[in-house]
């Protein structure tokens, strides 16, 4: 049983934000709560997007070390093969590669079709692929690129892979979101951020969308026994941070988490029995965290149904 002083200190860390999100968070919490190693994942089939570098690579490596059969999804065959080979060499497990661009609905559909054709049950689907774009760009389908990559592609892939997840062993979906969502709600009138675009705003809105949609997926998939979790990694030293937020990366460099610390909860959520975890929630460092920090973002919750309908329409234009 967790002691009351430990819970209080954890709450203080969380409220202060900086110590919670930085390397201080996992360092303190690992001792406070005496974290066990990532559980044995032998035989668990894991599909993880965006796993050729950064948090996705770290998560795939942790899960392969735990014995999981990992399939990484990457846009680049060259970078994907390199990552798969590195993980296989270090862990002694077989790591497979699938090519897929989450910003392209055609690419997502092709990926889903290939996995469905193979017919292997999926125990864990991890949505990790993403990027922050400082200039507004559009996907090949004409959608704002952040929305396409973080929201529409994953929605389409989840819809397609539902039958394989339903056949899985204690199956679940885990989405790598961001603490950045605390700064934004949802704008249904400008879902594709055509006005006053900034990369951080579009990114935070997409991450808020992921959380809201996952709450709906939780109820949609309950009949299939599929659990759904959303998490954030804190502030980690990744190529994405270095490329998209160089000023922040340099300023916070001494305090940034390693990719392994950022992905630790990802691997933990993929392996802990769902009976112990419950279902749903927004997680950091092995604990549920608040979904809002600002009163201004709470109105997003009332837009969840409208968001679901619009994303479903955009992600499945031919249905």
C-alpha positions, 0 to 999 in steps of 0.5 A, a space after each residue: 500500500 502506498 503511504 500517505 506521505 508519498 501520495 502527498 509528495 507526488 501531488 506536490 510534484 504534479 502541482 508544481 509542473 516543472 519538477 513533475 515534467 522534468 527528470 526530477 519526476 521519475 527520479 523521485 517517483 521511482 523511489 517513492 513508489 518502489 517501481 517494479 521493472 516492466 513486466 514480462 511481455 513474452 508473446 505479446 504482439 505490439 504495433 508501435 508507430 513512429 518507432 525509428 527514433 525518440 520516444 517510440 524507439 525507446 518504448 519499442 526497446 523497453 518492450 522488446 527487452 521485456 520479451 514482446 514481439 514488436 512491429 515498428 511502423 516508420 515512414 522511411 524504410 532505411 531508418 526503420 530497418 536501422 532501428 529494427 536491427 538495432 533493437 533486435 541486436 540489443 535484445 535478441 528478439 525478432 523486430 519486424 518493420 512496416 512502412 506507413 505514413 500516418 499523415 496519409 490516409 492511403 498509406 494508413 489504409 495500406 498498412 492496415 490492409 497488410 496487417 489484416 491480411 497477416 491476421 495476427 492478433 494485436 495485443 497492444 497498438 501504440 500511437 506514437 508517431 507525430 511531429 510539431 511543425 512551426 509552419 502550417 503545412 497540409 497533408 497529401 489529403 489536404 488536411 492540416 498536417 498536425 491534425 492528419 498525423 496525430 488524429 486522422 491517421 491514428 483514428 483510421 488505423 484504430 478503426 481498421 485494426 479493431 478486429 485484430 485487437 479484439 482477438 488479442 490477449 488483454 488488448 489495449 491501445 496506448 496513445 503518446 500525447 503531450 502535457 502541451 494539451 493542458 494549454 489548449 481546448 478544441 476549436 470545432 470552427 477551426 479544427 485545422 488551425 487555419 487562423 493564427 497558426 502556431 506549431 505549438 497551438 496546433 500540436 496542443 490541440 491535436 493532443 487534446 483531440 487524442 485524449 477526447 477521442 480516446 475517451 470515446 474509443 474507451 466506450 466504443 471498444 469496451 464490448 471487445 474487451 479493449 482498454 484505452 489509455 492516453 499518456 504524456 512523457 513529460 519533457 524529454 530530450 528527443 530529436 523532435 524537441 531539438 528540431 521543433 523547439 530548439 530554444 526550449 531544448 537548450 534552456 531545459 537541457 539539464 532537466 530534460 528526461 531521457 527518452 527512456 524515462 519518457 517512454 517508461 510509462 508507455 511500456 508499463 501501460 502496455 504490459 500491466 494487466 488491465 484489471 490492475 490499471 482500470 480503463 482510460 485516463 491520462 497518465 504520467 509516471 505510472 499514475 493517472 493525472 488531471 486532464 485539465 489545469 486551466 478552466 479555459 480548456 474544460 469546455 473541450 469536454 462538451 465538444 467530444 461528440 462533435 469532434 468524434 463525428 467530424 474526425 470520423 468523417 474526415 478520416 473515412 471520407 468514402 464511408 
